[in-house]
């Protein structure tokens, strides 16, 4: 299988989180969501570096939103996963699932949650 | 809602990419969220760190922007990128290079600081270029011309008569005294008595009180801030009473401490007209005395030389003796470095030291630069292939040169940073060696940094030009095949010249240091004719103690630990004065000769040998009025045949009254040195202390070498038994003598440090160069080994080239150093003979050290397996 680009684990999480947040995916929300759901610390710099790179690669798209008082009158930048981004996510899931399906019976002894 | 502090918002903005308002919004929102479960301080702190994490994003997005915009910026960016890669690739050369340059730059800066400090002396006074000191040149007959910083108290009125109103005079008297505040006693050595015009001549920085009022009132004095804190702590010093030598004064002014760059120091300034009763009568009656320094400030257009001549004439008319004194004016800014008169107030610096240091600083800087150029060029020449490829791709001459220059500059900047750190660390040590108190503020560092960057910039341009010049001249074919021949032709290349120059300069520095060490050791160890160890010098300080001298002496003699006691009119470690006229039988005119008034036991206590006759003795009461003892130099000076028993007619002076003292010579003592070996031994007459001589001033006590602290403690106790007004004060004679050699000591310390540095730099360069040369010659070495060359032979071949240069450098350097040292030694009255040995030693040491630094790499190269080295491509 030849691919132009393989997204990394962190990037995958960021993209998935953006999908989870649907039309409310902006910097603060994404970071909070990752921290709450995955109980994992993310620095603002790391998150935005990731977002920037993904956008450069065309996997994300962004639009500027409204400004609120809490943000000192600054606009929010909302992210959405582009079609090619969605393809990437799907590819990752497919490859994982094909691997899962190929595991012989009894090798994995812990039962999957939920 | 609490907002983040303004500075944090700024920090965040600076750290995040431009034009991303949404990020700032995110930041503010996050900040508010965090505040809900954290204190304000903790939040600010954590966001300070988070802000920095945005830097990466900024760099990435800026980088992408650059790629799309200006090509010049991209080019410069790549220059530095390639430069960084080169630095990392050649770790050894890079670090040697950066280290060498940094050490050189730091040394240069430190010496410059020293020189700057020395040159700044007395320039802090307002209009310092118009302030002068009036010094006198007194002819004492024979070769005895004494140039003195002090002149008579009576010079000023005489001078005022002949000068216009554009000149203001002031007399200064540098004193020490005992200050009493309530019940506490302090010995103050920096008391200045001055005329009321003092502050018109010397502008002082007053904290309270005004210079117009101080010194007008005979009781009004001014003190400096340190003294004020010492005496009165926090209370307001103004109006407080101070008792100095049992006279009460009132503080009417407080001034900022005089900067250490002043040739005199003054903590307490009191009016001369308030202390006239402290002076012996001769001070105010005797025009020939030397008791006060006279300073004046003259308007710009005043002809100073004519002024001095006029004063000379006016004084000459009232002069009693035959030979009239000459007067000359010294600009005060010149005194610290260029004046070495009798009665100099403090220990002055020396122009020789400053000049030597300046030259040394430049040499060290030059050495470091040569190193830098040599190494950079050597490493750069290895990059023919890169240059070739770039040429093929169409890079121009200018852009290629710029590449090398950018790299050199990058390395230079590293050195500048390292050097600033070195200066920061080394300043305290440097202060200790040079006895200075140089403190550098942020501004100074900025200034130094700017200067260093400028130096490095110029260097970088030069360094970048060389390799580009060579490589660009070659054809592309030569570039790519790497066939430039670096050695093999025996032509004397630029690099050879620079290596030789380095070792040439090192040879001069080291040779000179060896000679100076010899001279200083010689002066320190030469028999002065006196035994100065374990001798304690105690000033009487006040006449009331002098009056009790006989009692103190007898108690001292019974004290365990005390070997001998005597006294003298002058401090035995100072230059002698007290010139008196003497006449032998058949002589027409008086011959002037310094005279020292001593107590019994003087020569025994000082450990001076008696050559002929006897010493002063209590069994001869006639000794008080009818005996002289002279030194050998005086015996020659007067031209005696038998000396002992000869008649000598002289004068005695109590400080107020002259009387004749016609006496016979009872003994001749061996010549011994007062002060230091800088001066020749003068003909000297010793006279026993009596009613007709000036009073004794210094008690000289020889103690035994054991239990010195205990002996000193009992001396203190004894002293306090005699006076409660005066704390016990003493000096060790050998310490005092050592002070005279301070200038040479300092010179020696700094020169030693810098000659070590120069050889270190030279070797560092050589080490780097050989490492590089060996890499280039790997194949040659392999082939030689295959053909049967031995390790020993190989090292010989490999070292030969460089050692030849070092030898050459020493052969040229030795005569230069010899000549320099001959001039330096000429200033000393007693000097070591200058031999060839120090220079031969220098050459041998230089060769040896050079060989060691070469041999590491040549040995490594010689031991490699030829199979590896021949097929190293």
Interface residues (C-beta under 8 A of the other chain):
Chain A: X26 X27 X28 X31 X32 X43 X44 X45 X46 X48 X49 X52 X53 X56 X64 X67 X68 X70 X71 X72 X73 X74 X75 X76 X77
Chain B: X1 X3 X21 X22 X23 X24 X25 X26 X27 X28 X29 X30 X32 X33 X50 X52 X53 X54 X55 X56 X57 X60 X61 X64
